């Protein structure tokens, strides 16, 4: 479930409040903190990565 929620976070499909709502039922505190520390959106857009890093 962690991977799915991480992807939802990156795609901006869930917000911080939603992630927090899964603790402790689905996620541990550590997993939620890791998700929230992950940048969202544009930083993972392939167009923004220099071609030297592909």
N, C-alpha and C positions, 0 to 999 in steps of 0.2 A: 504494500500500500504506500510505503514511503516514496518509491520511485514514481508512482502515478501522481501523488500529491506534489512532488517536486516539479514534475512536468507541468502540472496545472498552474503552479506558482510562476514558473518561468514564462508561461504563455499568458500570464495575467488573467487566468480564469477564476482564481480564488484570491482573496485578500488576506491580510494578517489576521483579522478577526476570525475568518473561517479556519485558518490553520490552527489558531489557538483553540478553537472549539473541538478539535480532534484530540487534544491532550486531556487526560491520559487514556481515553477510550481506544484510540487507534494508534497514535504516535506517542513516543516517549518525549520528555521535555527536550532531550538532546536532539532528537530528530527534528522536532519543530524549530528549534534554534538554528539547526543547519539549513533548513528550508528557508527560513526568514533571512539568513545571511547570504543566500544566493541571489545574485543580481537578476532582475527581470528583463524580459523583452529585448530591446535593441542590441544589447551586448551579445546576444546569441544569434543575431541575424547574419546570415552568411554574406550578405552584401557589405557588411561593416568590417569583415575580417580582411586584412591585407592579403593579397594573392600569395605573398611569400610564406604565409602561415598555413595555406591550404595543402 
